[in-house]
Amino acid sequence: MKERFPPEGHPISAQKAKELLAGNLVDAYRNILKGCCIPIYWFRLNAKNPEILHNGTLTLVRTPKGLLGITAAHVLQTYKSDSDKEPTRLQLDNEVVDDLLGRVIDVSDKLDLATIAIDEGLLNSFGKAITPLNSWPPQPPEEGKGIMIAGYPAIERLQPESLKVNFGLFTVLGMARVVTETQITWLVEPEYQLENAKIKAPPSNYNLGGVSGGPLISWFESANHVTHYRLSGIVTEHPDYENSDFSIERLIAIRADVVRDNGTIRP
């Protein structure tokens, strides 16, 4: 992996970077993540108190040809399996969406990606400030360079009453560990966690089920040190402590540049 720290002569030293990440800059980063993804979840309806069966994350993107929702294919597969067994009600954030499967543009089981058509009316109905990622096309990060990740793990959701749910957003500010032709990997590395960081590293054996479909966003810098961010990947794999005796603490995202601007997925 490439050098972790700014090169010699960079205007922001490693120490300055740590100070910035311990301050309000983190709030700005978190708002970027919060604005481009929403929870996707579904209830069992044939029960006295409807309960959530499963949830995932949907990343929202505006391409030159329209609005897309991108998630992991296994999220849609789980929803279809559950809804085939019994009546369910699916929601995107707080909005009921009965025609989700009819909105599907493409699914790649090989890459574990799925794309969904999102119209402006549906986007506005979510009832919160949503800012789809709009820098196109997606671009993979460089190994050792800065990335951000977000998703809605089931462990952080609260259901104060029937059919009402509050989700907590899991966020990561880290570095790309390994970048291949199809994947991007981030490792939980406690030795690089800032002691006074606003965003704390997850505890050991933290259950990340539900973050699948979340965005992995990368930061890029021009020769004049002007930075910008761009979608790089979609989370598809996370540690599974409940169903495995051993799990490496890492997240894997499929590179988003396999998605065309019309929502179809390259093989």
Secondary structure as UniProt FT lines:
FT   TURN            8..9
FT   HELIX           14..21
FT   TURN            22..24
FT   HELIX           25..35
FT   STRAND          37..44
FT   STRAND          51..63
FT   TURN            64..65
FT   STRAND          66..71
FT   HELIX           73..85
FT   STRAND          88..92
FT   TURN            93..94
FT   STRAND          95..96
FT   TURN            98..100
FT   HELIX           101..103
FT   STRAND          104..108
FT   TURN            109..112
FT   STRAND          113..118
FT   HELIX           120..125
FT   TURN            143..144
FT   STRAND          146..151
FT   HELIX           154..156
FT   STRAND          158..161
FT   TURN            162..163
FT   STRAND          164..166
FT   STRAND          170..175
FT   STRAND          178..179
FT   STRAND          183..187
FT   HELIX           190..192
FT   TURN            195..196
FT   TURN            204..205
FT   TURN            209..210
FT   TURN            212..213
FT   STRAND          215..221
FT   TURN            223..224
FT   STRAND          227..237
FT   STRAND          250..255
FT   HELIX           256..258
FT   TURN            261..262
//
